[in-house]
Amino acid sequence: MYKYFKYQKLSESNSPVKQAVAVFAKFLFFLAVPFAFSSRGFAAKKVVVFAVMAVFLTGCFRGQPKKQPPIHPIPDMDTQPRYTAQGASQFFPDSMAMRPPVYGTVARGHLNADDEFYRGRAANGNLVQHNPLKVDMQVLERGQKEFNIYCSPCHSKVGDGRGIMVQYNYVPPASFHDERLLNVSDGHIFDVITNGIRNMPSYAHQIPPEDRWAIVAYVRALQRSQNASLSDVPQDMQDKLK
Ligand code: HEC
């Protein structure tokens, strides 16, 4: 097993001897600077010193790609044997260095065992008739906001299926105020958002379950708004409408 995890050197040519030579060369270069600028000596000497400096200077350019890693006298634990993400491994039979979670593993807080809430299904597998959320004004407002963001481009803000996408030749959706859709269960609408239906894509990845149920409640409110009778209006406001 050890052989698979054996530390691999970044570069074979990066021997300690070569590193020591490089350090020494830079040391010489810094010695040469004051020497070159001193007033003593001949011009020829300066030319030679500059030439030598020029050679060493090329080794000092920063920001240039190098094959060798920088000199690292105190490595601490900076360089360690490791696998890169998505890398290959000869150790495991499937050659994947990243290990998939054990089959059946559930992340904490993601059990989602409540079928009614997460899948819109009752214990017998049928779509639920009623929204499991307690619908109040806050839920409806949330549903309105999410509906206007995610659904109105196709279904329009009133749900008649004449959203802006239809003008761009998208398949016109059915109106929510059609007889058939007035009579579907809450679970059906939740299921349509979750899994899509025919020409409508799934919105499960964009909209979390709680918001999906809020949207369902809002779709119901939209339907009610187009098919309301006088008895739906609160008593004290009925007189004003007559
Ligand atoms: C990209 C456009 C588009 C978006 C966005 C969209 N829909 Fe739809 N929807 C459609 C189309 C098209 C149909 C008709 C599908 C068919 O019959 O082929 C449809 C059908 C439906 C139906 C009727 C299903 C049935 O039983 O016939 C419901 C309910 C519905 N959508 C709800 C929603 C809700 C809620 C949202 C927002 C989360 C939404 N849709 C977002 C295009 C869209």
Boltz pocket constraint, residues with backbone or C-beta under 6 A from the ligand:
constraints:
  - pocket:
      binder: B
      contacts: [[A, 146], [A, 147], [A, 150], [A, 151], [A, 152], [A, 153], [A, 154], [A, 155], [A, 165], [A, 170], [A, 171], [A, 172], [A, 173], [A, 174], [A, 181], [A, 184], [A, 188], [A, 189], [A, 192], [A, 193], [A, 197], [A, 198], [A, 199], [A, 200], [A, 201], [A, 203], [A, 207], [A, 215], [A, 219]]
      max_distance: 6.0
